[in-house]
Amino acid sequence: MGISHYLKEIGRGARGAKAIDRTQAADLFGQILDGQVTDLEIGAFCIAMRIKGETLEEMSGFLDATHARIARFPATDTPTIVLPSYNGARKLPVLTPLLALLLAREGLPVLLHGMRTEARRVLASDVLIALDIAPSTAPRALANGEVAHIDTQHLHPRLARLLAAREIIGLRNPAHSVVKLINPGAANALVISSYTHPEYFDTLRETYSALGMNGVLSRGLEGEVAADPRRSPRYDGFVRGTHHLLQEQSPGTATDVPGLPTEIDVATTAQYTKDVLDGRRTVPAAIAQQVQFIIQTARRVREEQSTCAVQ
């Protein structure tokens, strides 16, 4: 046991570091999640991986270890929409709660998971609480058309602790990539993920395919999965790992979005979300488009399930 032999491989700097394979990565990350390593080793792991970067094999192994340990929500007859939310709002209102509630209005069960990873940002979970949607503290059955949200510590406390290491070290680590892709639901769930920097697109796309995942991938806003209301990004769908290009990116960025508040605080964002849902304000076109792509992919997942059941 121990991860020192892994650290010797991944910790040799940008040029000398060697990648480890999927099985090794699962063992390494599993030991971290099981609390079998020291804080010093965790710090070394975080810095080494930040310098080296994750390969597809390593990401797959980290996810294998995480999925073997996290708490799971029961299966639903309709695919559960999984929304990771770890960044919150910094410049524009956080629209992930609006995305979640619009999807629920279409009859889909929606699960949002997340925690604070950066200070002084408005979290999606805070907005949901302001809308009288209380957080869950343990997995439970979700109804169609319901939005649930849960703090990462209730999925796996040591995963949350690894994310919190960013406050001490000052750098992101592989856990921040892992939580964008974890599925705390059943096999038919759709994991909605996003990337801020284009260089992460290939890794995320390859991971969806390698793990046979269902989901929708697009460029996000400030690290959140909700679409930037000023743009029309590229959308990629995945059904059991099979890739479907849903839309190419459209050029241009709008200077403003009608009705979008200029303030980003919890109360203002909650009121805006309620106004949109009640029809007093228009759904931003980019969010409406994203909802339709997610619904379209969920329909494909259900059709795939039906085909497999008949065979």
N, C-alpha and C positions, 0 to 999 in steps of 0.2 A: 504494500500500500504506500501512499504518498505520491506527490506529484513533482518531486524534484527532478526526476528523469525527464518529465515532459518540459519542465521549465528550461532545462539545458538545451532542448531542441528549439523551442519557440522564442527563447530569450536572448538570442545571439545578435540582435540588432536587425536593422532593415535589410542588410545584405546577407548576413550569415544565418538568419533564422530559417529553420526547416519546418514545413507543415507536418502535422500529424494526421493519421487516417481517422476514419469515422469511428471505429471501435475505440481507439485511443482517446479521441475527443469526448466520447460518451463517458468513458471511465474517468477522465480528468474532471469534467463538469459534474459528473455524478458525485465524486468525492467532495467537491465544493458544496454542492447542495445538501449532502449528507452530514456536513459539519466535520469532516475528517481531516481538514487542513487548518493550518494556523492563519492568523490575520496577515502575517508577513508573507506567506505563500500566496494568499489571495491578492495582496498588493502587487506582488511580482507578476502574477498571472495577468492582472488588469493592465499593467504597464507594458508587458511583453506583447500582449495581443493588440494593444493600441498601436504599437510601433509596427508590428508585422501585418495586422489585418487578418480577417477570417477567410479561409478558403471554403468552397462548397462542402468538402468532406468534413471540415471542422464544424461548420454551421449545422450540418445534418446530425453530427454526433452530439452537439450541444442540445439540439432539439430532441433527439432520442432520449437523452438523460432527463430532460425537463418533462417531457410527456410521460415518462415512466413514474414521475413523482408528484406532479401537480394534482390538486383536487379537481374532480371532473363534475360537470353538470350533466344530469340525465339526458338521454337522447330525446329528441322531439320528432314528431311525424313530419313537420315542416323544417327545412334546414335552418338551424340557428345562425344568425348573423353575428359574428364575433368582431368587436371593434376595440382594438388596443388604443389606449389614450394615456400618454405619458409625458406630453410636453405642455399642453395648455396654450393659452393665448398670451402673446407678447405685444403684438401690434394691431391685429384685427380680432374681433370677437371669436371665441371658440365655438365653432359650428358643429362639432361632433354630437352634442345632445340633440340638435335639430335633425341631423342626419339619422340618428337612432330613432327618434320619435316619428319621423316621416316613414321610415321602414316599418316600424311597428304598426303604423296606420294602414299599411298595405297587408297586414295580417301575419307578418313575420315575427318570430321571437328574436329578440336582440339582447346580446350580452356584451356589456362594456366592462373592460378590466383596466386597471391602471393605478398609478400612485404619483405623488409629486417627486420629480427627479431634478427640477430646477426651481430655485427660489423665485418669488415675486411673479409667478405666472398664475393666471386664472384657469382652474382645472375644470374639465368637463363634469367630473363628479360633483363639484360644488354647484354647478348650474343645475344638475339633475336634482340635487337635494333642495335647492331653492324652488324647484317645480314640484316639490312634495313627492319625489320618488326616492324613497329611503334606500340606503345601500344594503346589500346582502352581506352577511358575515359567514356564509357557508353555501356550497352548491345546493341547488334545489331545482325542482321541475319548473320549467318556464312554459307559460301559456302562449299560444299564438297571439300576436299583437301586443306582447308585453315587453317592456324595457327593464332590464335588471343591470345593476352595476356593482362591482365588487373590487375591494382593494387587493392588490397583489399579495399582501401578507397572508390573506386568507386562502390564496391558491397555493402558495409555498413561502413560508416566512424567510427561508435563507435566500430564495431568489430575490425577494424584496430587499434583503440586507445587501446583496451583491449590487443591486441597482443603486442603493443608498451610498455605496462606496464612492460614487461620483462626487458627493459633497465633500469628502475628505481628500480624495486624490486629485480631483479637479478635471478628470478625464472620463469619457464614456468607456465602457468595456463590453465584451460580447453579450452580456445580459441585456443590454439595450437593443441589440439586434434580435436576440431570442424572443423578447416579449412582443416584438412586432409580428411574429409568426406563430406563437403558441396557440394551440386550440384547446381550451378548457372544456369543450363540448364533445359531442359524439362525432363519429366519422363523417357524417353528412353535413357538418357545420361549414359555413363559409367564413374564412378568415380574410378580413379586409385589411390590407396593408398599404403602406405608403413609403416613399423615399423623398428626402429633401435634396440630396446631392445625386446627380446623374450616375456617378460611379457605383452607387449601391444597387442600381436597377438590375444589372446582370446577375449579381449574387442572389437577390431576392427572387428573381424570375427562375433561376436555375434551382433554387431551393424548393419552390412550389412544385416544380416538375419532379425533382429527385424524390421528394417525400409523398408524391401522389396526392397533393392537397387540393382542396376546393377554395376558391377565393377570387378576389378582384384586387389588382395592384395598380396604383396610380401615383402621380406626383401629389404630395400632400401640402398642407399649409402649416408652416412653423412646427413640423414634426407630427402634426395631427393627421388622421386619415381622412377627415372631411376635405372636400375639394376647395381650393382657393376660389372664392366667388368671383374673382376678377378674370379667371382664365378658363379655358377648356382643354384639359390635359389629355395625354394618351391614357387609355385604359386597356389593361390586359386581364382577361379572365382565365380561370383554371378550373377544370372539372376532372377530378381524380388525376391531377398532374398534367392533363392535356391542355395545351395552350390555345387560347382563342384571342386574337387581336380584336378588341371591341371598338376601338376608335384611335385614330392617329391624333397627335396633338394639333390643335388649331393655333395659328399664329396670333400674336397680339395680347395685350393686357389692358383691361378696362381701367380707366382712371378712378371710377367710383362705381358703387353698386347701389341702385335706388333702394332706400329704406334701411340700408345697413347702418347701424349706429356707429358713431365715432368713438364712443366710450366702450371699454372692454370689461368693466367690472361685472361681478356676478349678477347683481340685481338687474342691471341694464340688459345683459345678455339673456337672462331668464325671461324678462318681459318681452324682448324681441322674439325669442323662440316661441313664446305663447301667442304673440300677435300673428306670427306666420302660420302657426297651426290653426288658429281661429279664423284665418282668412282676412285679417286686418292689414297684413303686409304680404307682399308677393314672395313666394319661394325663390331664392336666387337661382337663376337658370343653371348654373354649374352644379348646384346641389340637386336640383330636380333631375338633371341628366345623370348624375352619379347614382341616385336612387334607382333609376330605370335600368342602368347597367347591372346593378346588384340584383334586382328582381329578375332580370333576364338570366343571369348566371345561376341564381337559386332555382329557377325553372328547369334549367339544363341539368342541375344536380338531381332534381326530383325525377326527371325523365330517365336519367341514367340509372337511378335506383330502381325504377319500375322495370326497366329492361333487364337489369341483373336479377330481379326477383322472378321474372317470367322464365328466364333461362335456368 
